[in-house]
């Protein structure tokens, strides 16, 4: 019994200490599902993209903490918003850079997961 707890404790410590594991696991399931559903919609709703989009969100989660993902994806999504309301997402250099970085991470994830 004691060895089971020791192994489980060691595995938990390893998961916490390995870079990327903690960040990948801080994405809530609902956020992953929203990403996959939107991604599938963007690719014609084809079932094959269920796996590709799931792969992509996992890759994104490896690169970004969830809070950073929220900010960056919001910045990119709303850059095309017209008028004064959209200026918050278009004008500040920091927001533009954040959106540009997220777009690059998203592209790398898509490439790695065989999305065209």
KEDRENLUM-493890 format. One record per residue: residue in one letter; x, y, z of N, C-alpha, C, CB in turn. Coordinates in steps of 0.05 Angstrom, whole numbers, padded with zeros to 5 digits, always signed. Each point is the difference from the previous one (the first is absolute). Glycine has a CB too. Layout:
% residues N
aXYZXYZXYZXYZ;...
END
This chain:
% residues 116
x+00016-00024+00000-00016+00024+00000+00017+00025+00000-00036-00025+00024;x+00057+00025-00008+00017+00023+00002+00015+00005-00026+00006-00010+00049;x+00002-00011-00064+00014+00004-00025-00019+00012-00021+00029-00039+00011;x-00055+00034-00009-00019+00012-00019-00001+00030+00005-00027-00042-00001;x+00027+00051+00026-00001+00028+00006+00027+00013-00009-00032-00008+00038;x+00053-00005-00034+00026+00010-00008+00002+00004-00030+00021-00022+00040;x-00030+00002-00055+00000+00002-00029-00019+00022-00010+00011-00049-00003;x-00034+00051+00015-00020+00021-00007+00011+00027+00007-00038-00032+00007;x+00051+00035+00016+00012+00025+00008+00022+00008-00019-00012-00009+00047;x+00029-00010-00054+00022+00006-00019-00011+00009-00027+00029-00033+00024;x-00050+00019-00033-00012+00007-00026-00011+00028+00001-00010-00048-00009;x-00004+00055+00031-00011+00027+00003+00022+00021+00000-00039-00019+00025;x+00060+00014-00010+00023+00019+00001+00012+00003-00028+00009-00013+00048;x-00006-00008-00062+00012+00001-00027-00018+00016-00019+00022-00044+00007;x-00048+00041-00005-00019+00014-00017+00001+00030+00006-00029-00040-00002;x+00033+00047+00027+00001+00028+00008+00026+00013-00009-00029-00009+00039;x+00051-00006-00037+00026+00010-00006+00008+00000-00030+00013-00015+00045;x-00026-00001-00061+00007-00002-00028-00012+00024-00014+00001-00050+00001;x+00016+00066-00015-00011+00024-00014-00021-00007-00020+00044+00022+00006;x-00065-00006-00007-00021-00004-00019-00023-00017+00010+00034+00005-00035;x-00029-00024+00053-00021-00018+00010-00020+00016+00016+00032-00038+00001;x-00023+00055+00017-00018+00016+00016-00015+00020-00017+00030-00006+00040;x-00016+00018-00058-00013+00020-00018-00021-00014-00017+00041+00028-00001;x-00035-00051-00010-00019-00014-00017-00025-00009+00015+00039-00016-00028;x-00036+00012+00054-00022-00009+00015-00016+00022+00013+00025-00041+00008;x-00018+00066-00012-00016+00021+00012-00021+00010-00020+00039+00013+00028;x-00042-00025-00051-00022+00007-00018-00025-00016+00009+00033+00009-00039;x-00054+00005+00046-00025-00015+00008-00011-00016-00024-00010+00036+00034;x-00003-00057-00028-00012-00017-00021-00018+00016-00017+00003-00040+00030;x-00019+00058-00019-00019+00015-00016+00015+00018-00020-00033+00000+00038;x+00056+00011-00030+00015+00017-00019+00011-00017-00023+00012+00031+00038;x-00003-00055-00032+00010-00018-00021-00023-00007-00019+00035-00018+00032;x-00058+00012-00020-00023-00007-00017-00009+00023-00018-00015-00033+00036;x+00015+00057-00025-00007+00024-00016+00019+00003-00023-00019+00022+00041;x+00045-00026-00035+00020+00003-00021-00005-00021-00022+00033+00018+00033;x-00037-00043-00025-00004-00022-00019-00025+00005-00017+00024-00032+00031;x-00046+00039-00018-00024+00005-00015+00002+00023-00020-00025-00017+00039;x+00038+00039-00031+00004+00023-00018+00019-00008-00022-00009+00032+00038;x+00029-00046-00032+00020-00009-00020-00014-00019-00021+00037+00004+00034;x-00053-00022-00024-00014-00018-00018-00019+00016-00018+00003-00038+00034;x-00017+00057-00023-00018+00017-00016+00016+00015-00022-00031+00005+00040;x+00054+00005-00032+00017+00014-00019+00010-00018-00023+00014+00031+00037;x-00014-00057-00033+00009-00019-00020-00023-00016-00011+00044-00003+00024;x-00067+00015-00026-00023-00012-00013-00015-00021+00016+00024+00009-00041;x-00018-00011+00067-00013-00019+00017+00007-00029-00005-00036+00033+00002;x+00058-00037-00016+00008-00028-00007+00010-00014+00025+00012+00014-00046;x-00021-00039+00049+00006-00016+00023+00030-00005+00004-00044-00022-00006;x+00058+00020-00016+00029-00004+00002+00014+00022+00016-00001-00025-00043;x-00011+00049+00043+00012+00022+00015-00004-00001+00030-00007+00027-00041;x-00010-00045+00050-00003-00004+00029+00027-00007+00012-00048-00016-00006;x+00062-00003-00007+00026-00008+00010+00022+00021-00006-00014-00047-00007;x+00013+00059-00016+00020+00020-00007-00003+00025+00018+00001-00017-00047;x-00025+00026+00052-00005+00023+00017+00007-00006+00029-00036+00016-00032;x+00030-00040+00041+00007-00008+00027+00031+00000+00003-00042-00029+00003;x+00055+00019-00023+00029+00000+00000+00011+00029+00001+00000-00043-00026;x-00012+00061+00011+00009+00028-00001-00004+00013+00027-00012+00002-00049;x-00011-00005+00062-00004+00013+00025+00019-00011+00021-00048+00008-00011;x+00055-00033+00010+00020-00012+00018+00027+00013-00005-00025-00043+00001;x+00032+00047-00026+00026+00013-00006+00000+00029+00010+00005-00029-00040;x-00027+00043+00036-00002+00028+00010+00003+00001+00030-00030+00012-00039;x+00017-00031+00052+00001-00002+00030+00028-00005+00009-00047-00016+00001;x+00063+00002-00017+00028-00004+00007+00017+00025-00001-00004-00046-00017;x-00005+00065+00001+00015+00025-00005-00009+00023+00018+00008-00015-00047;x-00033+00016+00054-00012+00023+00014-00014-00009+00026-00005+00024-00044;x+00007-00008+00064-00017-00003+00024-00028+00008-00009+00038+00009+00033;x-00058-00019-00018-00027+00005-00008-00007+00030-00001-00012-00045+00020;x+00021+00060+00001-00007+00028+00000+00013+00015-00024-00003-00002+00050;x+00027-00006-00057+00013+00012-00024-00015-00007-00025+00045-00002+00024;x-00054-00023-00026-00016-00009-00022-00025+00016-00003+00018-00046+00005;x-00032+00051+00017-00025+00016+00000+00005+00028-00012-00017-00026+00040;x+00038+00039-00029+00006+00027-00010+00008+00000-00029+00015+00012+00046;x+00002-00030-00054+00011+00000-00027-00022-00008-00020+00045-00011+00017;x-00061-00009-00011-00021-00008-00019-00022+00021-00002+00010-00048+00011;x-00015+00062+00011-00020+00022-00001+00011+00022-00017-00017-00012+00046;x+00042+00019-00042+00012+00021-00016-00001-00006-00030+00031+00011+00038;x-00024-00035-00045+00000-00008-00029-00029+00000-00011+00042-00027+00007;x-00060+00016+00009-00028-00003-00010-00013+00027-00005-00004-00042+00026;x+00011+00062-00009-00014+00026-00002+00015+00021-00015-00021-00011+00043;x+00044+00005-00055+00014+00020-00015-00015+00010-00025+00042-00022+00015;x-00060+00005-00025-00016+00009-00023-00026+00015+00007+00020-00039-00024;x-00024+00043+00050-00024+00014+00009+00002+00030-00009-00004-00031+00040;x-00017+00040-00053+00000+00027-00011-00005+00020+00022-00017-00018-00044;x+00024+00043+00038-00006+00022+00017+00017+00004+00024-00045-00006-00015;x+00036+00023+00032+00015+00007+00024+00004-00024+00019-00018+00047-00004;x-00002-00064+00006+00002-00023+00018+00023-00018-00009-00050+00003+00009;x+00054-00006-00035+00022-00017-00009+00027+00012+00003-00032-00018-00032;x+00034+00044+00037+00026+00013+00002+00016-00011+00023-00019+00041-00020;x+00006-00051+00041+00015-00012+00023+00016-00024-00009-00036+00017+00031;x+00027-00030-00052+00012-00025-00009+00018+00005-00025-00039-00026+00018;x+00036+00048-00031+00016+00006-00024+00024+00019+00006-00041-00006-00027;x+00037+00025+00044+00019+00022+00003+00024-00004+00018-00038+00028-00010;x+00034-00038+00035+00023-00002+00018+00021-00020-00011-00030+00011+00039;x+00055-00003-00040+00021-00018-00011+00002-00026+00016+00025+00040-00015;x-00029-00039+00041+00002-00024+00017-00022-00020-00008+00020+00027+00038;x-00044-00017-00043-00022-00018-00007+00005-00011-00028-00032+00027+00029;x+00041-00011-00048+00006-00010-00027+00022-00022+00001-00012+00045-00019;x+00032-00040+00035+00022-00020+00003-00010-00026+00012+00033+00037+00005;x-00051-00034+00015-00011-00024+00013-00016-00016-00020-00002+00025+00044;x-00014-00011-00060-00017-00014-00020+00018-00013-00021-00037+00033+00007;x+00058-00019-00015+00019-00011-00020+00013-00025+00010+00008+00047-00018;x+00001-00046+00043+00013-00024+00013-00020-00023+00001+00030+00030+00027;x-00054-00025-00019-00020-00021+00002-00006-00012-00027-00020+00023+00040;x+00018-00006-00060-00005-00010-00027+00022-00018-00009-00025+00042-00011;x+00050-00036+00017+00023-00016-00007-00001-00027+00015+00028+00041-00009;x-00035-00040+00035-00003-00025+00016-00022-00017-00011+00017+00024+00041;x-00039-00012-00049-00023-00014-00011+00008-00013-00027-00032+00032+00023;x+00048-00018-00039+00009-00010-00026+00019-00024+00004-00005+00046-00020;x+00023-00043+00039+00018-00022+00006-00015-00025+00009+00036+00033+00012;x-00056-00029+00005-00016-00022+00010-00015-00013-00023-00005+00023+00045;x-00006-00007-00063-00015-00010-00023+00019-00017-00018-00031+00039+00002;x+00054-00028-00006+00020-00015-00017+00008-00027+00012+00017+00044-00016;x-00012-00043+00043+00008-00024+00014-00023-00021+00000+00031+00027+00029;x-00056-00018-00030-00023-00018+00001-00012-00005-00027-00009+00017+00046;x+00025-00011-00067-00008-00006-00028-00026+00013-00009+00023-00043+00006;x-00026+00068+00002-00024+00016-00008+00008+00017-00024-00019+00000+00047;x+00002+00001-00067+00006+00016-00023-00015+00026+00000+00009-00041-00026;
END
